[in-house]
Amino acid sequence: MVLEDYRTQPAIVALRDNPELREIVGGDPAARLSDDLDGLVRHAVDAALPSNALLTLDGRWLDVANAERRRYFTDYLDALPGDAYAVRVLYHG
Protein backbone atom coordinates (compact mmCIF):
# COMPACT_ATOMS: atom_id res chain seq x y z
CA MET A 1 0.00 0.00 0.00
CA VAL A 2 2.72 2.49 0.95
CA LEU A 3 4.69 1.59 -2.16
CA GLU A 4 1.66 2.19 -4.38
CA ASP A 5 0.99 5.51 -2.61
CA TYR A 6 4.56 6.57 -3.36
CA ARG A 7 4.38 5.52 -7.01
CA THR A 8 1.09 7.39 -7.60
CA GLN A 9 2.26 10.76 -6.26
CA PRO A 10 1.77 13.42 -8.95
CA ALA A 11 5.49 14.29 -9.09
CA ILE A 12 6.50 10.63 -9.51
CA VAL A 13 3.81 10.03 -12.15
CA ALA A 14 4.95 13.14 -14.05
CA LEU A 15 8.54 11.97 -13.88
CA ARG A 16 7.65 8.49 -15.13
CA ASP A 17 5.61 9.96 -18.00
CA ASN A 18 8.30 12.38 -19.21
CA PRO A 19 11.48 10.87 -20.71
CA GLU A 20 13.30 14.22 -20.56
CA LEU A 21 12.73 14.49 -16.81
CA ARG A 22 13.80 10.87 -16.30
CA GLU A 23 17.05 11.65 -18.11
CA ILE A 24 17.69 14.71 -15.92
CA VAL A 25 16.89 12.87 -12.69
CA GLY A 26 18.66 9.68 -13.72
CA GLY A 27 15.76 7.32 -14.17
CA ASP A 28 12.59 6.43 -12.37
CA PRO A 29 13.15 6.89 -8.61
CA ALA A 30 10.40 4.40 -7.83
CA ALA A 31 11.78 1.66 -10.11
CA ARG A 32 14.12 0.19 -7.50
CA LEU A 33 11.54 0.30 -4.71
CA SER A 34 10.00 -2.94 -3.57
CA ASP A 35 8.55 -4.54 -0.48
CA ASP A 36 11.97 -6.11 0.23
CA LEU A 37 13.17 -3.86 3.07
CA ASP A 38 16.42 -5.79 3.52
CA GLY A 39 17.19 -5.39 -0.19
CA LEU A 40 16.45 -1.67 -0.10
CA VAL A 41 18.67 -1.19 2.95
CA ARG A 42 21.49 -3.20 1.35
CA HIS A 43 21.24 -1.11 -1.82
CA ALA A 44 21.43 2.13 0.20
CA VAL A 45 24.40 0.86 2.22
CA ASP A 46 26.25 -0.31 -0.90
CA ALA A 47 25.69 3.05 -2.61
CA ALA A 48 26.83 5.19 0.35
CA LEU A 49 30.61 4.76 0.29
CA PRO A 50 32.08 3.51 -2.96
CA SER A 51 34.29 5.69 -5.10
CA ASN A 52 35.29 4.77 -8.64
CA ALA A 53 38.01 2.39 -7.47
CA LEU A 54 39.25 0.51 -4.42
CA LEU A 55 42.89 -0.17 -3.54
CA THR A 56 42.92 -3.27 -1.34
CA LEU A 57 45.46 -3.92 1.39
CA ASP A 58 47.14 -6.51 -0.83
CA GLY A 59 47.71 -3.89 -3.55
CA ARG A 60 44.92 -4.72 -6.00
CA TRP A 61 43.03 -1.91 -7.74
CA LEU A 62 39.38 -2.78 -8.28
CA ASP A 63 36.96 -0.85 -10.45
CA VAL A 64 33.73 -0.24 -8.51
CA ALA A 65 31.43 0.18 -11.49
CA ASN A 66 28.49 -2.11 -10.81
CA ALA A 67 26.24 -3.31 -7.99
CA GLU A 68 28.28 -6.47 -7.39
CA ARG A 69 31.49 -4.44 -6.96
CA ARG A 70 29.77 -1.89 -4.69
CA ARG A 71 28.60 -4.78 -2.51
CA TYR A 72 32.17 -6.15 -2.45
CA PHE A 73 33.45 -2.67 -1.52
CA THR A 74 31.10 -2.48 1.47
CA ASP A 75 31.81 -6.06 2.58
CA TYR A 76 35.56 -5.47 2.21
CA LEU A 77 35.46 -2.40 4.45
CA ASP A 78 33.25 -4.16 6.99
CA ALA A 79 35.74 -7.05 7.20
CA LEU A 80 38.80 -4.87 7.88
CA PRO A 81 40.29 -5.04 11.38
CA GLY A 82 39.05 -2.40 13.80
CA ASP A 83 42.42 -0.63 13.83
CA ALA A 84 42.65 -0.30 10.03
CA TYR A 85 42.38 3.11 8.42
CA ALA A 86 40.28 3.75 5.34
CA VAL A 87 41.35 6.73 3.27
CA ARG A 88 39.21 8.20 0.53
CA VAL A 89 41.05 10.24 -2.08
CA LEU A 90 39.15 12.46 -4.49
CA TYR A 91 41.01 13.87 -7.45
CA HIS A 92 40.35 15.40 -10.83
CA GLY A 93 42.51 16.04 -13.84
Buried (B, 14 or more C-beta within 10 A) or exposed (E): EEEEEEBEEEEBEEBBEEEEEBEEEEEBBBEEBEEEEEEEEBBEEBEEBBEEEBEEEEEEEEEBEEEEBBBBBBEBEEEEEEEEEEEEEEEEE
